[in-house]
């Protein structure tokens, strides 16, 4: 599996699957989640609402992942995952690792060869970017995700990029 880190806008990535740092309601929000929902258009929200009305009535649990179509995005799928929120006392690194590994598991089951990840929990959820980078890179390196050939961390800001590049070096 090839793992890379770039600065950029995850909503413009031509990959099979884009990972959304979602909230448990799957209703969109701020940051990466809001940007993905805006770029994907109303079909993404409609699919998320169907999930909430059927299989995910209580929302998507922290560390788990689920896929929808990608609407107007250049990807085929959006894989929604909920990272832990440090401000709510969710400080277990295993929860963050699970968000990355669960997303890769879903990508593999879908047949996605390329996946773009944001820095899950590295923004408003309060995790230190160095810790996010360490957990993300080590989890992806250790993952068994048959068929996934490329993982691209698409990062916002020089600090995030530097932290991920340091772990990939």
matplotlib code that plots the C-alpha trace (Angstrom):
import matplotlib.pyplot as plt

x = [0.0, 1.3, 0.8, 1.2, 0.5, -0.4, -1.8, -5.1, -8.9, -10.2, -13.4, -11.4, -9.6, -10.1, -10.0, -12.4, -13.4, -13.1, -13.2, -15.5, -14.6, -18.3, -20.3, -22.4, -25.6, -24.3, -26.1, -23.1, -21.5, -18.4, -14.8, -14.2, -17.7, -19.4, -17.1, -17.8, -21.6, -21.6, -19.5, -21.4, -24.8, -28.2, -28.0, -25.3, -27.5, -30.4, -28.4, -27.2, -30.8, -31.9, -29.1, -30.3, -33.9, -32.9, -29.7, -28.2, -31.1, -28.8, -26.2, -22.8, -20.7, -17.2, -14.5, -16.9, -17.4, -20.2, -20.3, -22.6, -22.5, -20.5, -23.0, -21.2, -17.8, -15.1, -15.0, -17.3, -18.0, -17.9, -16.9, -18.2, -16.3, -16.6, -13.4, -13.1, -13.7, -11.1, -13.3, -15.9, -13.4, -12.8, -9.0, -8.4, -6.0, -7.6, -10.8, -8.9, -7.1, -10.4, -11.7, -8.9, -8.9, -12.8, -12.7, -10.0, -12.1, -15.1, -13.0, -11.7, -15.2, -16.4, -13.5, -11.9, -8.3, -7.6, -8.7, -8.3, -8.3, -8.4, -6.7, -9.6, -10.1, -7.2, -9.4, -12.2, -12.2, -9.0, -6.5, -2.8, -1.9, 1.3, -0.7, -3.2, -0.4, 1.3, -1.9, -3.1, 0.1, 0.9, -2.7, -2.7, 0.7, -0.5, -3.9, -4.9, -7.1, -7.1, -7.4, -6.6, -3.5, -3.2, -4.0, -3.7, -3.8, -5.2, -4.3, -5.2, -2.3, 1.4, 1.6, -0.7, 1.3, 4.6, 3.4, 2.2, 5.3, 7.5, 5.7, 5.9, 9.7]
y = [0.0, 3.4, 6.1, 9.8, 13.2, 16.3, 19.7, 20.3, 20.2, 16.7, 17.5, 17.8, 14.5, 12.0, 8.8, 6.0, 6.9, 10.1, 9.7, 12.2, 13.2, 13.1, 13.7, 10.9, 12.4, 12.2, 15.5, 17.6, 20.2, 22.3, 21.7, 18.8, 17.4, 20.6, 21.0, 17.4, 17.9, 21.2, 19.8, 16.6, 18.3, 17.2, 13.5, 12.9, 14.3, 12.3, 9.0, 9.9, 10.6, 7.2, 5.5, 7.4, 6.3, 2.6, 1.0, 3.9, 5.2, 6.1, 7.6, 6.4, 5.3, 6.8, 4.8, 3.2, 3.8, 3.6, 4.4, 6.3, 7.5, 10.6, 12.8, 15.5, 14.7, 13.3, 10.1, 7.1, 6.8, 8.8, 6.8, 8.5, 7.9, 9.6, 10.4, 10.9, 14.3, 15.2, 18.0, 15.4, 13.2, 10.8, 10.5, 6.8, 6.6, 3.2, 5.1, 7.3, 4.3, 2.6, 5.5, 5.0, 1.2, 0.9, 3.3, 1.2, -2.0, -0.3, 0.8, -2.7, -4.2, -1.6, -2.4, 1.0, 1.1, 4.7, 6.4, 10.0, 10.7, 14.0, 14.4, 12.9, 14.6, 16.9, 20.0, 21.1, 17.7, 18.9, 16.2, 17.3, 17.0, 15.2, 12.5, 12.3, 11.9, 9.2, 7.2, 7.6, 6.6, 3.7, 2.4, 2.6, 0.9, -1.9, -2.4, -5.3, -3.8, -6.0, -4.1, -0.7, 0.4, 4.1, 6.0, 9.8, 12.0, 15.3, 18.0, 21.5, 23.7, 23.5, 22.1, 19.2, 18.4, 18.6, 16.3, 13.6, 13.9, 13.4, 10.2, 9.0, 9.7]
z = [0.0, -1.0, 1.7, 1.0, 2.5, 0.6, 1.4, -0.2, -0.3, 0.2, -1.7, -5.0, -4.7, -7.6, -5.5, -5.1, -1.5, 0.5, 4.3, 6.1, 9.7, 10.5, 13.7, 15.0, 13.6, 10.0, 9.3, 8.3, 10.4, 10.3, 9.1, 6.8, 7.4, 6.3, 3.3, 2.1, 2.5, 0.7, -2.2, -2.5, -2.7, -1.3, -2.2, 0.4, 3.2, 1.9, 2.0, 5.6, 6.6, 5.3, 7.3, 10.4, 9.8, 9.4, 10.5, 12.5, 14.5, 17.4, 15.2, 14.1, 17.1, 17.7, 15.9, 13.5, 9.7, 7.2, 3.4, 1.2, -2.4, -3.1, -4.8, -6.8, -5.5, -7.9, -5.7, -5.9, -2.2, 1.1, 4.1, 7.2, 10.5, 13.9, 15.6, 19.3, 20.8, 23.5, 24.7, 25.7, 27.5, 24.6, 25.0, 24.3, 21.3, 20.4, 19.5, 17.0, 15.6, 15.2, 13.1, 10.6, 10.6, 10.4, 7.4, 5.7, 6.3, 4.7, 1.8, 1.2, 1.3, -1.2, -3.6, -3.3, -4.5, -3.5, -0.3, 0.9, 4.6, 6.6, 9.9, 11.9, 15.3, 14.6, 14.3, 16.6, 18.3, 20.1, 19.4, 19.1, 15.4, 16.2, 18.0, 15.2, 12.6, 14.7, 15.2, 11.6, 9.9, 12.3, 11.9, 8.2, 7.9, 10.1, 8.4, 6.3, 3.7, 0.6, -2.6, -1.1, -3.0, -2.2, 1.0, 0.7, 3.8, 2.5, 5.1, 5.8, 6.9, 7.0, 10.6, 9.8, 6.6, 8.4, 11.2, 8.7, 6.5, 9.5, 10.4, 6.8, 6.5]

ax = plt.figure().add_subplot(projection="3d")
ax.plot(x, y, z, "-o")
ax.set_aspect("equal")
plt.show()
